[in-house]
Amino acid sequence: MSEAAALVYVVDDDPSVRRALTRLVRSAGHEVEAYGSAREFLEHACGERTPACVVLDVQLPDLSGLELQRELDARLPIVFLTGHGDIAMTVGAIKAGATDFLTKPVRDDDLLRAIDLALARSVEVSKSIHELEELRSRVGRLTVREREVMNLVVLGRLNKQVACELGTVEKTVKAHRARVMQKMEVSSLAELVRIADKVAVSNPAHHAHPANHLPEQLPADSSAAARKPASGRIRDQGPIPPTPAVS
């Protein structure tokens, strides 16, 4: 089975620019959905496809491109296009997660190269999300006591220290620790520490204390929410007539 084509969202209020961008992106073998405003994009784009990215104009009639970037919250890689950008705007957009910030008129090769980089980032993000979902699933299989043991073990506590802190005996701690290793599908403490760090860092409540502390309850839908901007029906954009180059 062949892989699905990459999807590029084009958001620009100029119809001639949308048509030109759509022709260019389709010529590179990607699928395209074009929208004339940020609101239209948020209402109709599904955002479930991978790889996918957004080619986004800075100046839009409702929400600006920078405001839409904040709405998306890094859920889709963004390539910005602008007719009058400045250094401060460019730096702000890149710091907020944009993959590139290009000034019109832009060379076709430069834009397609930026789109390829954004699509590659989309694949990486998708893989990271799936990995995190799997790790959270493993943590979810732990009992409350097993999670307590894991929290202390990854902080470097010895079995006898864990037993003292939890008010139990070392033999019981060893049994809990063995079950933790089995359920987490790891064979070493180093692997367990890495998993604990990933799960804790991904949980906003523990950003201030990144000492591998696991959340008591993992948000069931957080990873799904991170993948999709706004649900809705995707409209067929129809055939695109020939147009001049992007300017």
Order of alpha helices (4+ residues) and beta strands (2+ residues): beta-alpha-beta-alpha-beta-alpha-beta-alpha-beta-alpha-alpha-alpha-alpha-alpha-alpha
